[in-house]
Amino acid sequence: MTARFGPAGNCEDFYEAGYKATIQAPQYVKEKGLDAYEIQFGRGVRMSQPTAETLGENARQQGVSLSIHAPYYISLASPEESKRDNSVEYILQSARVARWCGAKRIVVHPGGLGKLSRADATALASVTLKKALDAMDEEGLGDIHLCPETMGKINQLGDLSEVIALCGIDERLLPTIDFGHLNARTHGGLGCEEAIEKVFEEIENGLGRDRMQRIHSHFSKIEYSKGGEVRHLTFVDEEFGPSFEEVLNVTVRKNAAPVFICESAGTQAPDALLMKQYYDRIRSK
């Protein structure tokens, strides 16, 4: 089992290297020494079937695994049924593109809490996710993993225990563990390897060893304030964490093989490469 590393979308270096279109991303990723790429649909699912199929073929040729980030405005626990139904449709749109391009994982933001308690919001979000899975099954898309993400702001649904609970409704669900988000919402709580190891242990206790080893992951250093996440940073920052070295040390000790998608601010691919190079060094020891 080997972890994979890649960027979220196209970074500044992608365009500086002369690339222009997302269908070229797999070649760029491969040339950088990486092997994963996350398609960004944060502001809406806008990719035609021919484009998705071309992207998928390019990824297969380069040995790059694809994942998809579903729209940011998904709200699994909205008090408005129409918004929950729309969220199911956005997930379904993402799954169709995933089928066309061969992506196997779709990252989903749980959304806000509104006026609901955290427990009630988690319960309602679980119902919405089940509807999304049913809709995917009806279209023959049930082999694609939905990956609820841990969120960075305290007033959002998506702390670690809530994401584990959401994934508990079906074995096909994999958690997206955003270590930067967890560190931000706990005001630096992932500042040591012991705390990071507890994250892996909580996943294993809640979802089993197999899913712990196969988690999807986002990583970046993130500035935070009282309410949690403020903004994504780059690896140059020395004030905010977490440490990617400590995360990867624990990853190797736990014999886990996540897909690590780097979400640094504009330096996603170069920073992802730093992660992969460090990972390869410690695994070879």
C-alpha positions in Angstrom: 0.0 0.0 0.0 1.4 3.3 -1.1 0.1 6.8 -0.5 -0.5 9.1 -3.5 0.2 12.8 -3.7 -1.0 15.6 -6.0 -2.5 19.1 -6.2 -6.0 20.4 -5.9 -6.7 22.0 -9.3 -4.1 24.0 -11.2 -1.5 25.9 -9.3 0.5 29.0 -10.4 3.4 26.8 -11.6 1.0 24.9 -14.0 0.4 28.1 -16.0 4.0 29.4 -15.7 5.1 26.1 -17.2 3.0 26.9 -20.3 0.0 24.7 -19.6 -3.4 26.1 -20.2 -6.2 23.5 -19.8 -7.2 21.1 -17.2 -7.0 18.2 -19.7 -3.3 18.8 -19.6 -3.1 18.4 -15.8 -2.1 14.7 -15.8 1.0 15.3 -17.9 2.0 18.2 -15.7 1.4 16.2 -12.5 3.5 13.3 -13.9 6.3 15.6 -14.9 6.4 17.0 -11.4 6.8 13.5 -10.0 3.3 13.3 -8.6 0.5 10.7 -9.1 -2.8 12.3 -8.1 -5.0 15.2 -9.1 -8.2 16.6 -7.8 -10.7 18.2 -10.2 -12.2 21.3 -8.6 -15.9 21.8 -9.1 -16.2 24.1 -6.0 -18.3 26.7 -7.9 -20.3 24.2 -10.0 -20.0 21.1 -12.1 -18.9 22.4 -15.5 -17.2 19.7 -17.6 -18.6 18.1 -20.7 -18.5 14.4 -21.3 -15.9 14.6 -24.1 -13.6 16.8 -22.0 -14.0 14.5 -19.0 -13.3 11.4 -21.1 -10.2 13.0 -22.6 -9.0 14.0 -19.1 -9.6 10.5 -17.9 -7.6 8.9 -20.8 -4.7 11.3 -20.2 -4.7 10.4 -16.5 -4.7 6.7 -17.2 -1.8 7.1 -19.6 0.2 9.0 -17.0 -0.7 6.8 -14.1 -2.4 9.6 -12.2 -5.4 8.9 -10.0 -8.3 11.4 -10.2 -10.7 12.6 -7.6 -13.4 15.3 -7.7 -14.3 18.1 -5.3 -18.0 18.6 -5.4 -19.5 22.1 -5.2 -18.7 24.1 -2.0 -22.4 25.1 -1.6 -23.6 21.6 -0.8 -25.6 21.7 2.4 -26.4 18.2 3.6 -28.3 19.5 6.7 -30.1 22.5 5.4 -33.5 23.1 7.0 -34.8 23.6 3.5 -35.7 20.4 1.8 -35.2 22.0 -1.6 -31.5 22.8 -0.7 -31.0 19.2 0.5 -32.5 17.9 -2.8 -30.2 20.3 -4.7 -27.3 19.0 -2.8 -28.1 15.4 -3.9 -28.3 16.7 -7.5 -24.9 18.4 -7.2 -23.4 15.1 -5.9 -25.0 13.2 -8.7 -23.7 15.7 -11.3 -20.2 15.2 -9.8 -20.6 11.4 -9.9 -21.5 11.5 -13.6 -18.3 13.3 -14.4 -16.4 10.9 -12.2 -17.7 8.0 -14.3 -16.7 9.7 -17.5 -13.2 10.4 -16.4 -12.6 7.4 -14.2 -12.4 9.2 -10.8 -13.2 7.0 -7.9 -13.6 9.6 -5.1 -15.9 12.6 -4.6 -15.1 15.0 -1.8 -18.2 16.5 -0.2 -18.5 19.4 2.2 -21.2 18.7 4.8 -22.2 22.4 5.0 -23.4 24.6 7.8 -25.3 23.8 11.0 -27.9 26.6 10.8 -29.9 26.6 14.0 -29.7 22.8 14.4 -27.8 21.1 17.2 -24.7 19.3 16.0 -26.4 15.9 16.7 -29.6 16.8 14.7 -27.5 18.3 11.8 -25.4 15.1 11.7 -28.6 13.0 11.6 -30.2 15.1 8.8 -26.9 15.1 6.8 -26.8 11.3 7.1 -30.3 11.1 5.5 -29.2 13.3 2.7 -26.1 11.3 2.0 -28.2 8.1 1.9 -30.4 9.8 -0.7 -27.4 10.7 -2.7 -26.1 7.1 -2.6 -29.5 5.8 -3.6 -29.6 8.2 -6.6 -26.1 7.1 -7.6 -27.1 3.5 -7.4 -30.1 4.1 -9.7 -27.7 5.4 -12.3 -25.2 2.7 -11.9 -22.7 5.0 -10.1 -22.6 3.2 -6.8 -19.0 2.1 -7.0 -17.8 5.7 -6.7 -16.8 6.7 -3.1 -18.4 9.7 -1.5 -15.9 11.3 0.9 -17.3 13.7 3.5 -14.7 16.2 4.6 -13.7 17.5 8.0 -14.2 21.3 8.0 -12.1 24.2 9.3 -14.7 26.5 10.9 -16.2 25.7 14.2 -19.7 26.7 13.1 -19.7 24.2 10.2 -20.8 20.6 10.4 -17.7 18.3 10.0 -15.6 17.8 13.1 -13.8 14.4 13.1 -16.5 12.6 15.1 -19.2 13.9 12.8 -17.4 12.9 9.7 -16.9 9.4 11.1 -20.6 9.2 12.0 -21.6 10.3 8.4 -19.3 7.6 6.9 -20.8 5.1 9.3 -24.0 4.9 7.2 -22.4 2.9 4.4 -19.1 1.1 3.9 -18.6 2.8 0.6 -18.1 6.2 2.3 -14.5 7.2 3.0 -13.6 10.2 5.2 -11.7 13.1 3.8 -9.4 14.1 6.6 -8.3 17.7 6.1 -5.5 17.9 8.7 -5.2 21.7 8.2 -9.0 22.1 8.9 -8.8 19.9 12.0 -5.8 21.9 13.3 -7.7 25.2 12.6 -10.9 24.2 14.3 -9.0 23.0 17.3 -6.8 26.1 17.4 -3.6 24.2 16.8 -4.7 20.9 18.3 -2.6 18.8 15.9 0.6 20.3 17.0 2.3 16.9 17.8 2.5 13.4 16.4 0.6 12.0 19.4 -2.5 14.2 18.5 -2.2 13.2 14.9 -2.0 9.6 15.8 -5.3 9.9 17.8 -7.0 11.1 14.6 -6.0 7.8 12.8 -7.0 5.8 15.9 -10.4 7.4 16.1 -11.0 6.6 12.4 -9.9 3.0 12.9 -12.1 2.6 16.0 -15.1 4.1 14.2 -14.8 2.7 10.7 -12.3 -0.1 10.9 -8.7 -0.5 9.9 -9.3 -0.9 6.2 -11.0 2.4 5.8 -8.5 4.1 8.1 -5.7 3.0 5.7 -7.6 4.2 2.6 -8.7 7.7 3.7 -8.8 10.6 1.3 -6.9 13.6 2.7 -6.5 17.3 2.1 -3.4 19.0 3.4 -2.3 22.6 3.7 -1.1 25.0 6.4 -4.1 27.1 7.5 -4.3 30.4 9.4 -7.0 30.3 12.1 -8.7 32.6 14.5 -11.3 32.1 17.3 -13.8 30.8 14.8 -11.4 28.4 13.1 -10.2 28.6 9.6 -9.2 31.9 8.1 -7.2 31.2 5.0 -4.9 28.6 3.3 -1.2 29.3 3.4 1.9 27.8 1.8 4.6 25.6 3.3 6.8 28.7 3.6 4.7 29.8 6.6 6.3 28.9 9.9 3.6 30.2 12.3 0.6 27.9 11.5 0.5 24.1 11.2 0.2 21.4 11.0 3.5 19.8 10.2 3.3 17.7 7.0 6.4 15.7 8.3 4.6 14.7 11.5 1.4 13.8 9.6 3.5 11.6 7.2 5.5 10.0 10.1 2.2 8.8 11.6 0.9 7.8 8.2 3.8 5.4 7.7 3.6 4.1 11.3 -0.1 3.3 10.8 0.7 1.6 7.5 -1.9 3.9 5.9 -2.0 4.8 2.2 -4.2 7.9 1.8 -4.5 10.0 -1.3 -3.0 13.3 -0.2 -4.3 16.3 -2.1 -2.4 19.5 -1.3 -4.5 22.7 -1.1 -1.7 25.2 -0.5 -2.5 28.8 -1.7 -1.1 28.7 -5.2 1.7 26.3 -4.6 -0.3 23.1 -4.5 1.9 21.0 -6.8 5.4 22.1 -5.4 4.2 21.6 -1.9 2.7 18.2 -2.8 6.0 17.2 -4.1 7.7 18.1 -0.9 5.3 15.8 0.9 5.9 13.0 -1.6 9.7 13.3 -1.4 9.6 13.2 2.4 7.2 10.2 2.4 9.5 8.3 0.0 12.5 9.0 2.2 11.0 7.8 5.4 9.4 4.7 3.8 12.8 3.7 2.5 14.4 3.7 5.9 
